[in-house]
């Protein structure tokens, strides 16, 4: 099947992008996550494609490999990583922004090698944090360096300015999509925004979730890859996929991560394969290509 070429994103999206770029580029240049640990940002063009599930299960898989992992719920106003783990932390990132706690004070351990930094669900002040406060959060993440090998940032969906900032500050960005045409198009929109804001100084790869088989994933990934090469003149690698399994839905209902709910299900090896690729990226030279 030949890849379907998508047109560039529409004018209103481009207008929003120009406004974001003009107001934030200088600030973003100074906001970086410390290189002593590898940071992985997970993005998507639309909601419901499984970002939080990917973050949680990647974290578990890498923790099983002996890596110290921290997951930051960077969907600051609509956080749900704690729900997927079935826990109720007392503190969240809102307490840090208000000056009540240090970032290290709100780290919540969910395993010997795995911790989370909770966001805040339904807290408007978190979803609308200004540029200065987000840059401060990003720079404060370096305080986790002594306790963390891999930092995973589970961002919100879409073109929100905070999403792009977290991605640009990270070592590797995984752009998650499903095979649905709307998800593919929205993912390309995020990718275009990301590269135009960063001046191509970003390391992004494609992950396709909820596929029937690996061939379907490759076809979906190629649609984004081909479009990005044609319209953006950038080559985005395909990182991998996760095949859909009903166990994933059951795990969410039970508020238990898939790898803990059913580590032998169809989807489980795909999370572990992605985790191994990230581990290889961490052990590499630090180049911008995994």
N, C-alpha and C positions, 0 to 999 in steps of 0.2 A: 504494500500500500504506500502511495506517495505521500510525503508530508503535506499537510494543509498549511498554506502560507496565510498568516493573519495580517490584516492591515495594522498600521500604527494605532496607538491609543488615541481616543477622540480629543477634540480641542479643549474641552473643559478640564480634562485630566491634565493636559499639558499646561494649562494656565495655572492650575494649582501647583504643579511641579515647579514652574518658574518662580512663583512666589516663595515656595519653600527654599529653593536653591539660593535665591538672592538674600534671604534673611539668615541662613544657617551655615553656609559653607565655611566661613571663618571660624565659627564656634566648633564645628565638627572636627576641624583640623587639630584642635587641642584636646579633644576628648577621645582617649584611647584606653583600651583594657591592657593591663600590664602583660608583657610577653613571657613572664615566668610561667604562666599557665596558658593552655590553648582555649580559646573561646569560640563557641559554635552558636551562631544565631539561626533560628528556624523561622522562616517567613512563609507567608502564603498570600495569594491574591484575594481569597475569600475565606469566610469561616466555614467550619464543618468539614474540613479536609483532613483533620487528624493531627494538627500540630502538637497539641499537648500530649496526645498518646505517643507520638514519635519521640518527643523530648523525654518523657517518663521512661519509656522502654529502652531507649538508647542509654539513658543514665543507668538503668539497672544492668544492662548488658555490659557496659564498660566497667561498672563496679564489680561485676562478677569476674572481670579480667584482672582485677587488682588495682584499678585506677581509682583515685579519689575524685568523685564527681559532685558538683553542685549545680542544681537547676534553679535558675532565677526565673520566677514567673513574671516575665516582662510585659504581659498583658495587664498593665498596671491597674486598670479600672474594672476589669472583668476577669479576675484571676480564677483558675480552676485546677491548678496542679495539685493543690492540697486535697481537693475532692477526689481526684483520681487515685491518690494514695490512701484515701479514707482517714485523713487526720484533720485536726482542728488546731493549728498553731495559735498561740495567744497573741503574737505580734506579727506585723507585716511591714512592708516597705513604707507604708504611710507613717509609721512611728519613727522611721529614720528621717523622712522628709520634714517631720515636725520637730526634729531635734530631741525626741524622747529617748531614742536608742541609737547605738552605733550599728553599722551594717552587720558586723560580726555577732552582735547580740541577738539578731533575729534569725540566724541560721538554725534550721530545724532538722535534726538528724532523723532520717527514715530508714537507716541501715548503717552498718559499720563503715561502709565506704561511700555512702550516698546521703546527701543533704539537699534541702530545698530552701530557697528564700521566697517566702510567700508574698504575693501581690495582695491587692485589696479588692474584694468583689463589691461592685456597686458604689465605689467611692469616686465621685466626680473629680475631686482635686487631684487624684492620681492619673486619671486618663487625660487630664488637661495640663500636666506639669509644663512649666515654661522651659525655654532652652537652657537657661543657666542651671536650673535644678537637675535637668536630665544629664547635662555634661558633668555635674558634680557626682551624680550616681555612677555614671560610667567610670569616672576616674577613681571613685571609692572602691570599685570592684577589685582593684589591685590589692586591697587589704585581705583578700581571700587566698592570695598566692601561696602562703605557707601551708595551707590546708587543702588545696585543690589542684588537681592535675588538669581536669577538664571542666570548664564552665559552659553550661548550656543555657541559652537565652530563649525562652519560649515567648515569642512576641505576639501581639494582636494581629489580626488579618488586615490586609489592605494597605492604603497609601498614607496612613497616619505618619506624621513627621517623626514620632518617637520610634516607630519601627525602622525607618531608614537610618536613623542615628545609631541604634543598637547594631544594625547590620554592618554599617561602615566601621564601627569601632571594633568589630570582631575579626578573628583570624580566618574564619570560614563561615560562609553563609549557605545554608541548605534551603533552597526554594522548593516548597512542597506543593504539589498539585495532585489532582485526581485526573482520570481520563475524560471527565466531563468537559465539553467545549467551553462552558462558562468559566470553569476553574482554570483551564489552560489560558484563556484570553486574559483573565485577571492576573494570573501569574506573570504573563509577559508584561502587563502594565506595571507591576511592581518592579520587575527586572529593569525595565526602561527607566523608571524613576530612580532606581538605585544607582545605575551606571551614570546617569546624567548628573545626579547630585554628587557622586563621589569622584567624577572625572575618571572613571574606570579603575579607580584604586580600591577594588573590592574583589574578593575571591569567592565566587558563587558557583554552586553546582545544583543540578536538578535531581529531586527525589520524587517518585510517583507513588502515591498511596492508593489503597483500595482497588487494586487491579485484579482481574481474573487470572492473569498469567503474566509472565515476564515479557512476552512479545507485545502485549497491550501496553505495558509500561514503556517499552522502548519507543513505540510509535508515538505515544503521548509526549514523551520527552523530546523526541525529534521535532515535533511541531514547534516547541518553544526554542529549541536550539537553532533550527533552521531560520526561524523568524528573527532571532537575535543576531545571527550572523548577517542576515540580509539587511536589516534596518538599523542595527546598532554597530555593526562591524566588530562584534566581539564573539569569541568562541566560548560557549558555556558547556562544561562537561556534564555528562550524565553520571550521577553518583550511585543510583540504585533504586530499588523499589520495595514495596511491602504488598504481598498478595493478601487479598481480603479473606477473612475467616470469621465465621459467626461468633467465635470465641471472643473476638474483640468487642463486640456489642455486649456480650454477657459480662465481660470484665468491667466495662464502664458502669453497668447497672449495679454491680456488686461493689463498686468503689474500690477496685483492686487492680493494679497494673497487670497487663496481659501476661508478662513473663512470670509473674507470681501466681496468677490465676490458672494458667495452663501453659507451662513452659514447653510442652511438646506439640502444641497446635501448629497448624500450617504456617501461620504468620511468624512464629517465633524465630526460625532460622534467618529470616530476612532482617529482623532487627539486629540480630547478632552479627550478620555480615556487614551491615552498615556501621556497627560499632567497631568492628575490626578495621574498616577503612579509615575511620576517624582516628583510631589508635595509631595506624600507620602514618597518617598525616602528622600526628603529634610527634612521632619519633623521627620525622623527616627533617629536612634542612630548614624548614620554616618558609619555604618558597610559597608563592601565592597560588600554586596549583597543587591540589591534593594528589 
